[in-house]
C-alpha cells in the first residue's frame, strides 16, 4: 500500500509511530542480518587482497559499514530493482512519479 503524502499532515504522531515503528524494526533486523554476512565478506576479501590493517577488529567493522553509505543512486541499476521486485516480491512498478505499485497476480 502506498499512502498519500497529504495524509501525513492529518496524522497524529501516535498514528504515525504505530505505522513506522514496526516497519523500522523489521528493516533494522533485516539490515543487521545482512550486515553480518556483508562484514564477513568484506573482511574475507580485504584479507585476500592484502587490504587489512592491524587495527582493532571493531574499527574494521566500522570501515566495512562506512563503505555502504558511499553508494549512490547512480551506482544502482533501477531496472534491476524493478526485476527483483517482480521476480521475488510479485510487485510491479507502474509509475515512478508518483510511485505506484501493483501486486502481480500469479
MOPAC internal coordinates of N, CA, C and O (Angstrom, degrees):
PM7 1SCF
backbone

  N    0.0000 0     0.00 0     0.00 0    0    0    0
  C    1.4378 1     0.00 0     0.00 0    1    0    0
  C    1.5280 1   108.57 1     0.00 0    2    1    0
  O    1.2310 1   120.88 1   -40.19 1    3    2    1
  N    1.3000 1   115.92 1   139.81 1    3    2    1
  C    1.4574 1   121.84 1   176.16 1    5    3    2
  C    1.5251 1   106.99 1  -116.31 1    6    5    3
  O    1.2310 1   121.40 1   -56.37 1    7    6    5
  N    1.2999 1   114.92 1   123.63 1    7    6    5
  C    1.4710 1   120.30 1   179.74 1    9    7    6
  C    1.5218 1   109.67 1   -86.35 1   10    9    7
  O    1.2310 1   120.92 1   -26.98 1   11   10    9
  N    1.3006 1   115.85 1   153.02 1   11   10    9
  C    1.4611 1   121.48 1   176.05 1   13   11   10
  C    1.5295 1   108.67 1   -76.98 1   14   13   11
  O    1.2310 1   120.47 1   -44.36 1   15   14   13
  N    1.3228 1   116.72 1   135.64 1   15   14   13
  C    1.4595 1   121.44 1  -179.54 1   17   15   14
  C    1.5188 1   110.80 1   -60.84 1   18   17   15
  O    1.2310 1   120.09 1   148.38 1   19   18   17
  N    1.3183 1   117.43 1   -31.62 1   19   18   17
  C    1.4648 1   120.22 1  -179.56 1   21   19   18
  C    1.5209 1   111.73 1   -67.62 1   22   21   19
  O    1.2310 1   119.68 1   154.62 1   23   22   21
  N    1.3311 1   118.22 1   -25.38 1   23   22   21
  C    1.4682 1   121.42 1   178.72 1   25   23   22
  C    1.5247 1   111.63 1   -66.45 1   26   25   23
  O    1.2310 1   120.33 1   155.14 1   27   26   25
  N    1.3128 1   116.97 1   -24.86 1   27   26   25
  C    1.4544 1   121.38 1  -178.43 1   29   27   26
  C    1.5286 1   111.26 1   -62.58 1   30   29   27
  O    1.2310 1   120.61 1   146.26 1   31   30   29
  N    1.3181 1   116.44 1   -33.74 1   31   30   29
  C    1.4633 1   120.56 1  -179.33 1   33   31   30
  C    1.5253 1   112.03 1   -65.32 1   34   33   31
  O    1.2310 1   120.39 1   151.34 1   35   34   33
  N    1.3175 1   116.86 1   -28.66 1   35   34   33
  C    1.4599 1   121.65 1  -177.14 1   37   35   34
  C    1.5240 1   113.10 1   -96.56 1   38   37   35
  O    1.2310 1   120.21 1  -176.22 1   39   38   37
  N    1.3160 1   117.21 1     3.78 1   39   38   37
  C    1.4590 1   121.70 1  -174.87 1   41   39   38
  C    1.5273 1   110.23 1   -95.66 1   42   41   39
  O    1.2310 1   120.76 1   -43.37 1   43   42   41
  N    1.3152 1   116.15 1   136.63 1   43   42   41
  C    1.4675 1   119.91 1   176.22 1   45   43   42
  C    1.5275 1   109.58 1   -72.79 1   46   45   43
  O    1.2310 1   121.05 1   -20.37 1   47   46   45
  N    1.3214 1   115.60 1   159.63 1   47   46   45
  C    1.4574 1   120.13 1   176.78 1   49   47   46
  C    1.5272 1   110.97 1   -59.38 1   50   49   47
  O    1.2310 1   120.63 1   140.79 1   51   50   49
  N    1.3206 1   116.40 1   -39.21 1   51   50   49
  C    1.4654 1   120.79 1  -179.12 1   53   51   50
  C    1.5290 1   110.76 1   -64.20 1   54   53   51
  O    1.2310 1   120.13 1   136.74 1   55   54   53
  N    1.3276 1   117.37 1   -43.26 1   55   54   53
  C    1.4675 1   120.65 1   179.51 1   57   55   54
  C    1.5274 1   110.02 1   -65.81 1   58   57   55
  O    1.2310 1   120.80 1   136.67 1   59   58   57
  N    1.3418 1   116.07 1   -43.33 1   59   58   57
  C    1.4565 1   120.69 1   178.21 1   61   59   58
  C    1.5321 1   110.57 1   -58.00 1   62   61   59
  O    1.2310 1   120.72 1   131.74 1   63   62   61
  N    1.3277 1   116.24 1   -48.26 1   63   62   61
  C    1.4630 1   120.06 1  -179.76 1   65   63   62
  C    1.5182 1   112.40 1   -64.86 1   66   65   63
  O    1.2310 1   119.83 1   146.11 1   67   66   65
  N    1.3301 1   117.93 1   -33.89 1   67   66   65
  C    1.4686 1   120.39 1   178.88 1   69   67   66
  C    1.5285 1   111.38 1   -66.81 1   70   69   67
  O    1.2310 1   120.39 1   156.53 1   71   70   69
  N    1.3143 1   116.87 1   -23.47 1   71   70   69
  C    1.4661 1   121.60 1   177.59 1   73   71   70
  C    1.5288 1   109.92 1   -87.81 1   74   73   71
  O    1.2310 1   120.62 1   132.26 1   75   74   73
  N    1.3188 1   116.43 1   -47.74 1   75   74   73
  C    1.4612 1   121.62 1  -171.36 1   77   75   74
  C    1.5268 1   113.55 1   -77.66 1   78   77   75
  O    1.2310 1   119.68 1   141.42 1   79   78   77
  N    1.3258 1   118.22 1   -38.58 1   79   78   77
  C    1.4616 1   120.39 1  -173.69 1   81   79   78
  C    1.5349 1   113.09 1   -60.08 1   82   81   79
  O    1.2310 1   118.65 1   132.63 1   83   82   81
  N    1.3376 1   120.18 1   -47.37 1   83   82   81
  C    1.4755 1   118.62 1   178.15 1   85   83   82
  C    1.5356 1   112.37 1   -63.48 1   86   85   83
  O    1.2310 1   120.93 1   142.67 1   87   86   85
  N    1.3324 1   115.83 1   -37.33 1   87   86   85
  C    1.4649 1   120.19 1   177.41 1   89   87   86
  C    1.5318 1   109.96 1   -64.08 1   90   89   87
  O    1.2310 1   120.19 1   132.03 1   91   90   89
  N    1.3299 1   117.24 1   -47.97 1   91   90   89
  C    1.4581 1   121.12 1   179.46 1   93   91   90
  C    1.5222 1   111.78 1   -58.81 1   94   93   91
  O    1.2310 1   120.00 1   139.30 1   95   94   93
  N    1.3290 1   117.61 1   -40.70 1   95   94   93
  C    1.4638 1   120.90 1   179.31 1   97   95   94
  C    1.5291 1   110.96 1   -63.76 1   98   97   95
  O    1.2310 1   120.84 1   135.88 1   99   98   97
  N    1.3330 1   116.00 1   -44.12 1   99   98   97
  C    1.4580 1   120.11 1   179.74 1  101   99   98
  C    1.5171 1   110.80 1   -62.64 1  102  101   99
  O    1.2310 1   119.99 1   137.18 1  103  102  101
  N    1.3491 1   117.62 1   -42.82 1  103  102  101
  C    1.4574 1   121.52 1   179.62 1  105  103  102
  C    1.5290 1   110.45 1   -65.77 1  106  105  103
  O    1.2310 1   119.99 1   137.35 1  107  106  105
  N    1.3299 1   117.63 1   -42.65 1  107  106  105
  C    1.4718 1   120.28 1   179.26 1  109  107  106
  C    1.5280 1   110.88 1   -62.31 1  110  109  107
  O    1.2310 1   120.19 1   136.57 1  111  110  109
  N    1.3378 1   117.25 1   -43.43 1  111  110  109
  C    1.4694 1   120.58 1   177.71 1  113  111  110
  C    1.5259 1   110.86 1   -59.95 1  114  113  111
  O    1.2310 1   120.42 1   136.70 1  115  114  113
  N    1.3234 1   116.80 1   -43.30 1  115  114  113
  C    1.4661 1   121.50 1   178.60 1  117  115  114
  C    1.5280 1   110.24 1   -62.68 1  118  117  115
  O    1.2310 1   120.74 1   133.80 1  119  118  117
  N    1.3325 1   116.19 1   -46.20 1  119  118  117
  C    1.4633 1   120.05 1  -178.76 1  121  119  118
  C    1.5246 1   112.36 1   -64.23 1  122  121  119
  O    1.2310 1   120.20 1   143.24 1  123  122  121
  N    1.3115 1   117.22 1   -36.76 1  123  122  121
  C    1.4670 1   120.14 1   177.38 1  125  123  122
  C    1.5218 1   110.06 1   -63.53 1  126  125  123
  O    1.2310 1   120.17 1   135.12 1  127  126  125
  N    1.3315 1   117.28 1   -44.88 1  127  126  125
  C    1.4664 1   120.17 1   177.20 1  129  127  126
  C    1.5265 1   110.88 1   -62.17 1  130  129  127
  O    1.2310 1   120.49 1   135.10 1  131  130  129
  N    1.3317 1   116.68 1   -44.90 1  131  130  129
  C    1.4597 1   121.46 1   177.94 1  133  131  130
  C    1.5277 1   110.28 1   -60.85 1  134  133  131
  O    1.2310 1   120.52 1   135.69 1  135  134  133
  N    1.3267 1   116.61 1   -44.31 1  135  134  133
  C    1.4620 1   121.60 1  -175.96 1  137  135  134
  C    1.5226 1   111.57 1   -61.41 1  138  137  135
  O    1.2310 1   120.04 1   141.92 1  139  138  137
  N    1.3080 1   117.53 1   -38.08 1  139  138  137
  C    1.4742 1   119.70 1   179.29 1  141  139  138
  C    1.5243 1   110.40 1   -58.70 1  142  141  139
  O    1.2310 1   120.35 1   131.16 1  143  142  141
  N    1.3088 1   116.94 1   -48.84 1  143  142  141
  C    1.4645 1   121.33 1   179.85 1  145  143  142
  C    1.5292 1   110.84 1   -66.11 1  146  145  143
  O    1.2310 1   120.56 1   136.29 1  147  146  145
  N    1.3192 1   116.54 1   -43.71 1  147  146  145
  C    1.4642 1   121.21 1  -179.97 1  149  147  146
  C    1.5301 1   111.08 1   -61.82 1  150  149  147
  O    1.2310 1   119.87 1   135.45 1  151  150  149
  N    1.3137 1   117.86 1   -44.55 1  151  150  149
  C    1.4637 1   121.47 1  -178.92 1  153  151  150
  C    1.5310 1   110.24 1   -63.42 1  154  153  151
  O    1.2310 1   120.43 1   137.63 1  155  154  153
  N    1.3180 1   116.78 1   -42.37 1  155  154  153
  C    1.4664 1   119.50 1   176.96 1  157  155  154
  C    1.5290 1   110.42 1   -62.47 1  158  157  155
  O    1.2310 1   120.10 1   138.83 1  159  158  157
  N    1.3279 1   117.41 1   -41.17 1  159  158  157
  C    1.4555 1   122.41 1   176.79 1  161  159  158
  C    1.5313 1   110.31 1   -61.96 1  162  161  159
  O    1.2310 1   120.65 1   134.32 1  163  162  161
  N    1.3135 1   116.37 1   -45.68 1  163  162  161
  C    1.4643 1   122.59 1   179.31 1  165  163  162
  C    1.5324 1   110.51 1   -58.41 1  166  165  163
  O    1.2310 1   120.34 1   129.45 1  167  166  165
  N    1.3170 1   116.95 1   -50.55 1  167  166  165
  C    1.4663 1   121.26 1  -177.70 1  169  167  166
  C    1.5228 1   110.33 1   -64.88 1  170  169  167
  O    1.2310 1   120.54 1   135.91 1  171  170  169
  N    1.3135 1   116.58 1   -44.09 1  171  170  169
  C    1.4626 1   120.58 1   179.72 1  173  171  170
  C    1.5261 1   111.21 1   -58.64 1  174  173  171
  O    1.2310 1   120.43 1   133.22 1  175  174  173
  N    1.3137 1   116.79 1   -46.78 1  175  174  173
  C    1.4610 1   120.26 1  -179.24 1  177  175  174
  C    1.5236 1   112.18 1   -72.21 1  178  177  175
  O    1.2310 1   120.01 1   142.28 1  179  178  177
  N    1.3165 1   117.59 1   -37.72 1  179  178  177
  C    1.4621 1   119.81 1   176.52 1  181  179  178
  C    1.5333 1   109.85 1   -61.83 1  182  181  179
  O    1.2310 1   120.58 1   140.85 1  183  182  181
  N    1.3135 1   116.50 1   -39.15 1  183  182  181
  C    1.4674 1   121.10 1   177.29 1  185  183  182
  C    1.5284 1   110.31 1   -62.90 1  186  185  183
  O    1.2310 1   120.53 1   132.20 1  187  186  185
  N    1.3367 1   116.58 1   -47.80 1  187  186  185
  C    1.4694 1   121.26 1  -179.23 1  189  187  186
  C    1.5224 1   112.07 1   -62.89 1  190  189  187
  O    1.2310 1   120.05 1   145.81 1  191  190  189
  N    1.3244 1   117.51 1   -34.19 1  191  190  189
  C    1.4648 1   122.23 1  -179.93 1  193  191  190
  C    1.5260 1   112.61 1   -89.71 1  194  193  191
  O    1.2310 1   120.91 1  -174.27 1  195  194  193
  N    1.3248 1   115.87 1     5.73 1  195  194  193
  C    1.4625 1   121.56 1  -179.54 1  197  195  194
  C    1.5367 1   110.47 1    57.81 1  198  197  195
  O    1.2310 1   121.39 1  -138.60 1  199  198  197
  N    1.3364 1   114.94 1    41.40 1  199  198  197
  C    1.4660 1   120.85 1  -175.91 1  201  199  198
  C    1.5260 1   111.89 1  -115.92 1  202  201  199
  O    1.2310 1   120.24 1  -155.15 1  203  202  201
  N    1.3314 1   117.14 1    24.85 1  203  202  201
  C    1.4653 1   121.69 1   175.37 1  205  203  202
  C    1.5208 1   109.16 1  -104.43 1  206  205  203
  O    1.2310 1   121.41 1   -29.55 1  207  206  205
  N    1.3223 1   114.90 1   150.45 1  207  206  205
  C    1.4529 1   120.91 1   179.15 1  209  207  206
  C    1.5223 1   108.80 1  -118.26 1  210  209  207
  O    1.2310 1   120.42 1   -20.42 1  211  210  209
  N    1.3058 1   116.81 1   159.58 1  211  210  209
  C    1.4641 1   121.02 1  -175.96 1  213  211  210
  C    1.5324 1   110.97 1   -83.33 1  214  213  211
  O    1.2310 1   121.75 1  -122.80 1  215  214  213
  N    1.3107 1   114.25 1    57.20 1  215  214  213
  C    1.4646 1   122.04 1   176.62 1  217  215  214
  C    1.5277 1   109.25 1  -101.16 1  218  217  215
  O    1.2310 1   121.17 1     0.18 1  219  218  217
  N    1.3198 1   115.37 1  -179.82 1  219  218  217
  C    1.4677 1   119.63 1   177.15 1  221  219  218
  C    1.5364 1   109.81 1   -64.91 1  222  221  219
  O    1.2310 1   120.92 1   -34.15 1  223  222  221
  N    1.3169 1   115.85 1   145.85 1  223  222  221
  C    1.4615 1   122.31 1   177.92 1  225  223  222
  C    1.5285 1   110.48 1   -54.81 1  226  225  223
  O    1.2310 1   120.58 1   136.45 1  227  226  225
  N    1.3369 1   116.49 1   -43.55 1  227  226  225
  C    1.4647 1   119.50 1  -178.18 1  229  227  226
  C    1.5308 1   111.49 1   -63.79 1  230  229  227
  O    1.2310 1   119.45 1   148.43 1  231  230  229
  N    1.3399 1   118.66 1   -31.57 1  231  230  229
  C    1.4611 1   121.36 1   177.33 1  233  231  230
  C    1.5313 1   110.52 1   -67.85 1  234  233  231
  O    1.2310 1   120.45 1   143.57 1  235  234  233
  N    1.3162 1   116.75 1   -36.43 1  235  234  233
  C    1.4664 1   120.84 1   176.38 1  237  235  234
  C    1.5241 1   110.00 1   -63.50 1  238  237  235
  O    1.2310 1   120.77 1   140.44 1  239  238  237
  N    1.3146 1   116.14 1   -39.56 1  239  238  237
  C    1.4724 1   120.24 1   178.08 1  241  239  238
  C    1.5310 1   110.05 1   -65.35 1  242  241  239
  O    1.2310 1   120.35 1   136.12 1  243  242  241
  N    1.3165 1   116.94 1   -43.88 1  243  242  241
  C    1.4682 1   120.33 1   177.44 1  245  243  242
  C    1.5268 1   110.23 1   -59.76 1  246  245  243
  O    1.2310 1   120.30 1   137.91 1  247  246  245
  N    1.3195 1   117.03 1   -42.09 1  247  246  245
  C    1.4668 1   120.75 1   178.35 1  249  247  246
  C    1.5245 1   111.05 1   -60.13 1  250  249  247
  O    1.2310 1   120.88 1   136.65 1  251  250  249
  N    1.3189 1   115.92 1   -43.35 1  251  250  249
  C    1.4706 1   119.89 1   178.66 1  253  251  250
  C    1.5272 1   110.62 1   -61.63 1  254  253  251
  O    1.2310 1   120.43 1   135.24 1  255  254  253
  N    1.3171 1   116.79 1   -44.76 1  255  254  253
  C    1.4640 1   120.61 1  -179.60 1  257  255  254
  C    1.5274 1   111.64 1   -65.51 1  258  257  255
  O    1.2310 1   120.49 1   142.28 1  259  258  257
  N    1.3189 1   116.66 1   -37.72 1  259  258  257
  C    1.4669 1   119.84 1   178.80 1  261  259  258
  C    1.5194 1   112.29 1   -63.25 1  262  261  259
  O    1.2310 1   120.41 1   150.44 1  263  262  261
  N    1.3056 1   116.83 1   -29.56 1  263  262  261
  C    1.4738 1   120.06 1   178.52 1  265  263  262
  C    1.5246 1   111.29 1   -63.24 1  266  265  263
  O    1.2310 1   120.08 1   149.58 1  267  266  265
  N    1.3094 1   117.45 1   -30.42 1  267  266  265
  C    1.4678 1   120.35 1  -179.42 1  269  267  266
  C    1.5219 1   111.69 1   -63.95 1  270  269  267
  O    1.2310 1   119.63 1   143.67 1  271  270  269
  N    1.3215 1   118.31 1   -36.33 1  271  270  269
  C    1.4623 1   120.33 1  -178.06 1  273  271  270
  C    1.5247 1   111.99 1   -77.24 1  274  273  271
  O    1.2310 1   120.17 1   173.10 1  275  274  273
  N    1.3191 1   117.28 1    -6.90 1  275  274  273
  C    1.4561 1   120.35 1   176.48 1  277  275  274
  C    1.5193 1   112.23 1   -77.40 1  278  277  275
  O    1.2310 1   120.28 1   166.10 1  279  278  277
  N    1.3198 1   117.06 1   -13.90 1  279  278  277
  C    1.4589 1   120.23 1   178.85 1  281  279  278
  C    1.5142 1   110.06 1   -69.42 1  282  281  279
  O    1.2310 1   121.06 1   -32.70 1  283  282  281
  N    1.3113 1   115.58 1   147.30 1  283  282  281
  C    1.4535 1   121.94 1   179.26 1  285  283  282
  C    1.5273 1   107.76 1  -132.57 1  286  285  283
  O    1.2310 1   120.35 1   -16.12 1  287  286  285
  N    1.2950 1   116.93 1   163.88 1  287  286  285
  C    1.4649 1   120.03 1  -177.82 1  289  287  286
  C    1.5267 1   111.50 1   -58.96 1  290  289  287
  O    1.2310 1   120.04 1   149.71 1  291  290  289
  N    1.3269 1   117.52 1   -30.29 1  291  290  289
  C    1.4653 1   119.85 1   178.35 1  293  291  290
  C    1.5268 1   111.85 1   -66.02 1  294  293  291
  O    1.2310 1   120.26 1   160.25 1  295  294  293
  N    1.3316 1   117.10 1   -19.75 1  295  294  293
  C    1.4684 1   121.35 1   178.58 1  297  295  294
  C    1.5220 1   112.70 1   -80.58 1  298  297  295
  O    1.2310 1   120.53 1   167.00 1  299  298  297
  N    1.3088 1   116.59 1   -13.00 1  299  298  297
  C    1.4654 1   121.89 1  -172.52 1  301  299  298
  C    1.5211 1   109.94 1  -107.69 1  302  301  299
  O    1.2310 1   120.75 1   -49.98 1  303  302  301
  N    1.3282 1   116.17 1   130.02 1  303  302  301
  C    1.4588 1   121.67 1   175.67 1  305  303  302
  C    1.5322 1   107.90 1   -82.33 1  306  305  303
  O    1.2310 1   120.70 1   -72.74 1  307  306  305
  N    1.3159 1   116.27 1   107.26 1  307  306  305
  C    1.4683 1   120.47 1  -176.42 1  309  307  306
  C    1.5245 1   112.02 1   -62.76 1  310  309  307
  O    1.2310 1   120.53 1   148.37 1  311  310  309
  N    1.3203 1   116.59 1   -31.63 1  311  310  309
  C    1.4733 1   118.73 1   177.20 1  313  311  310
  C    1.5225 1   111.48 1   -66.21 1  314  313  311
  O    1.2310 1   120.43 1   147.04 1  315  314  313
  N    1.3316 1   116.78 1   -32.96 1  315  314  313
  C    1.4688 1   119.98 1   175.64 1  317  315  314
  C    1.5255 1   110.75 1   -65.87 1  318  317  315
  O    1.2310 1   120.52 1   141.24 1  319  318  317
  N    1.3326 1   116.61 1   -38.76 1  319  318  317
  C    1.4683 1   120.54 1   176.81 1  321  319  318
  C    1.5176 1   109.79 1   -62.02 1  322  321  319
  O    1.2310 1   120.60 1   134.91 1  323  322  321
  N    1.3255 1   116.45 1   -45.09 1  323  322  321
  C    1.4777 1   120.46 1   178.53 1  325  323  322
  C    1.5289 1   110.60 1   -60.52 1  326  325  323
  O    1.2310 1   120.70 1   138.51 1  327  326  325
  N    1.3299 1   116.27 1   -41.49 1  327  326  325
  C    1.4663 1   120.85 1   179.65 1  329  327  326
  C    1.5309 1   110.77 1   -62.96 1  330  329  327
  O    1.2310 1   120.40 1   136.08 1  331  330  329
  N    1.3217 1   116.84 1   -43.92 1  331  330  329
  C    1.4706 1   120.79 1   178.50 1  333  331  330
  C    1.5258 1   110.22 1   -63.18 1  334  333  331
  O    1.2310 1   120.50 1   136.32 1  335  334  333
  N    1.3292 1   116.65 1   -43.68 1  335  334  333
  C    1.4754 1   119.79 1   178.18 1  337  335  334
  C    1.5167 1   111.00 1   -57.90 1  338  337  335
  O    1.2310 1   120.57 1   137.57 1  339  338  337
  N    1.3198 1   116.52 1   -42.43 1  339  338  337
  C    1.4644 1   120.00 1  -179.00 1  341  339  338
  C    1.5223 1   112.13 1   -70.58 1  342  341  339
  O    1.2310 1   120.57 1   132.24 1  343  342  341
  N    1.3351 1   116.52 1   -47.76 1  343  342  341
  C    1.4613 1   120.42 1  -173.22 1  345  343  342
  C    1.5175 1   113.86 1   -77.56 1  346  345  343
  O    1.2310 1   119.96 1   144.62 1  347  346  345
  N    1.3141 1   117.68 1   -35.38 1  347  346  345
  C    1.4594 1   120.25 1  -174.96 1  349  347  346
  C    1.5233 1   113.08 1   -99.84 1  350  349  347
  O    1.2310 1   120.61 1   146.35 1  351  350  349
  N    1.3356 1   116.44 1   -33.65 1  351  350  349
  C    1.4650 1   120.09 1  -172.72 1  353  351  350
  C    1.5292 1   113.99 1  -115.48 1  354  353  351
  O    1.2310 1   120.25 1  -178.20 1  355  354  353
  N    1.3360 1   117.12 1     1.80 1  355  354  353
  C    1.4749 1   121.99 1   178.89 1  357  355  354
  C    1.5298 1   112.25 1    54.28 1  358  357  355
  O    1.2310 1   120.81 1  -136.72 1  359  358  357
  N    1.3216 1   116.06 1    43.28 1  359  358  357
  C    1.4613 1   121.97 1   177.68 1  361  359  358
  C    1.5220 1   109.10 1  -126.90 1  362  361  359
  O    1.2310 1   120.94 1   -39.71 1  363  362  361
  N    1.3187 1   115.81 1   140.29 1  363  362  361
  C    1.4640 1   121.31 1  -179.57 1  365  363  362
  C    1.5212 1   109.61 1  -123.51 1  366  365  363
  O    1.2310 1   120.89 1   -52.53 1  367  366  365
  N    1.3319 1   115.90 1   127.47 1  367  366  365
  C    1.4649 1   121.24 1   173.97 1  369  367  366
  C    1.5258 1   106.64 1   -76.25 1  370  369  367
  O    1.2310 1   120.64 1   -61.16 1  371  370  369
  N    1.3116 1   116.39 1   118.84 1  371  370  369
  C    1.4593 1   120.22 1   179.36 1  373  371  370
  C    1.5243 1   112.16 1  -102.52 1  374  373  371
  O    1.2310 1   120.42 1   161.53 1  375  374  373
  N    1.3209 1   116.81 1   -18.47 1  375  374  373
  C    1.4614 1   121.71 1   177.28 1  377  375  374
  C    1.5286 1   107.30 1  -155.76 1  378  377  375
  O    1.2310 1   121.02 1   -42.12 1  379  378  377
  N    1.3276 1   115.66 1   137.88 1  379  378  377
  C    1.4683 1   119.58 1  -179.42 1  381  379  378
  C    1.5253 1   113.02 1   -92.02 1  382  381  379
  O    1.2310 1   119.83 1   152.76 1  383  382  381
  N    1.3335 1   117.93 1   -27.24 1  383  382  381
  C    1.4563 1   120.59 1  -179.94 1  385  383  382
  C    1.5145 1   109.43 1  -144.42 1  386  385  383
  O    1.2310 1   119.63 1   -73.33 1  387  386  385
  N    1.3112 1   118.31 1   106.67 1  387  386  385
  C    1.4596 1   125.64 1    -3.57 1  389  387  386
  C    1.5314 1   109.69 1   -73.96 1  390  389  387
  O    1.2310 1   121.07 1   -23.53 1  391  390  389
  N    1.3028 1   115.56 1   156.47 1  391  390  389
  C    1.4568 1   120.61 1  -178.37 1  393  391  390
  C    1.5144 1   110.63 1   -61.52 1  394  393  391
  O    1.2310 1   121.20 1   -53.07 1  395  394  393
  N    1.3384 1   115.32 1   126.93 1  395  394  393
  C    1.4645 1   121.80 1   174.63 1  397  395  394
  C    1.5156 1   107.79 1  -132.87 1  398  397  395
  O    1.2310 1   121.51 1   -45.38 1  399  398  397
  N    1.3273 1   114.72 1   134.62 1  399  398  397
  C    1.4621 1   121.70 1  -177.83 1  401  399  398
  C    1.5101 1   108.46 1  -131.18 1  402  401  399
  O    1.2310 1   120.82 1   -38.97 1  403  402  401
  N    1.3327 1   116.03 1   141.03 1  403  402  401
  C    1.4606 1   121.41 1   175.68 1  405  403  402
  C    1.5220 1   109.39 1  -121.35 1  406  405  403
  O    1.2310 1   121.47 1   -32.88 1  407  406  405
  N    1.3380 1   114.78 1   147.12 1  407  406  405
  C    1.4587 1   119.80 1   170.79 1  409  407  406
  C    1.5090 1   108.34 1   -71.85 1  410  409  407
  O    1.2310 1   120.15 1   -39.13 1  411  410  409
  N    1.3229 1   117.33 1   140.87 1  411  410  409
  C    1.4522 1   122.40 1   173.85 1  413  411  410
  C    1.5151 1   106.66 1   -93.52 1  414  413  411
  O    1.2310 1   120.68 1   -61.27 1  415  414  413
  N    1.2955 1   116.31 1   118.73 1  415  414  413
  C    1.4674 1   121.32 1   179.67 1  417  415  414
  C    1.5160 1   108.87 1   -86.90 1  418  417  415
  O    1.2310 1   121.04 1   -56.65 1  419  418  417
  N    1.3261 1   115.62 1   123.35 1  419  418  417
  C    1.4780 1   120.67 1   178.72 1  421  419  418
  C    1.4976 1   110.11 1  -112.71 1  422  421  419
  O    1.2310 1   120.10 1   180.00 1  423  422  421

